[in-house]
Amino acid sequence: PVESVEHVDGCGLRGRVAGREVCIGKGAWIGVDADNDRGGSWVRLDGRVIGCFTAAQPEREGLAGTVRSLEGLGMDMALLSGDRDSARARFASLFGDRAELKFGQSPHDKLGYIKARQDRGERVLMVGDGLNDSGALRQSDAGLAVSEDVTLFSPACDGVLSASAFPRLPDFLRFSRLAFRVLQGAFAVSLLYNAIGVAFAASGLLSPLVSAILMPLSSLSVISFSTLATAWAARRTGVAA
C-alpha cells in the first residue's frame, strides 16, 4: 500500500510504500556521485541507492517538420528540457545550429529563461507537455499545452492542443496571424461606416429613417465580412477544408 507520495519540483518523487521510504529521481538528488551518474532515474530505498533505470524518449511525431515550419515563420527556436543532455546531438540535428538547447532545466529555470527573453523585449510562445512546464506556460506571452487527452490536462495556459494535432501547429499560427488581420479589417470597415454616417448626419442629409436602416446594415456587413474572411483564412492555411 502507498502511504504517501510527494513530488519535488525538478528532482523526482518520494514517498512511503509498505512502510518503506522510496525516492525516485535525478542522481544528484538521490545522492549519486557525479562520476557515477549515468543519467536516467535513480532509486533509493530506505536511504540506500539500489540502482537506476533509463527509458528511450523519442521525439513527437512530426517534430522535425514542425520545427522547420516554425523557423520559416521567422521564429527563434529554443528547447528547454528537464532531462540530461545525453540526447543533445539528436536534438541539435533536429533544431539546427541557431536554436538554443538547454538540458537539466528545473521548472524555475524554464520560467527564468522565458522571463529573461521577455525582459529583452521579445514575445515568447511556450509549448509544453508536462506539469513541470506550468510555470513557464503561465509566464510566457502565449502558453500552449500539448496533451494526449485534452479533457484531462488543464495547466495554467492560453490553449490546449491535442498531441495528434501537434504537427499542425504552424498552420494554426499562420491562421492566427491572418485572423488578427481580419479583426483589424473588421474594425476598419466599422470605422468607415461610422465616419461616413457622422459626415452625412452632421450635414443634415441623413433622415432618422435612413439612419435606422443603415445602423443594422452596417453591423450585418461587418459580421459578413468577418465570417467570410475568417473562412477564407482557414482554407488558405489548411485549418479547415
Summary of the structure (lengths in Angstrom):
residues: 241
radius of gyration: 26.1
end to end distance: 52.0
largest distance: 90.9
contacts: 638
relative contact order: 0.07
helix: 50%
strand: 21%
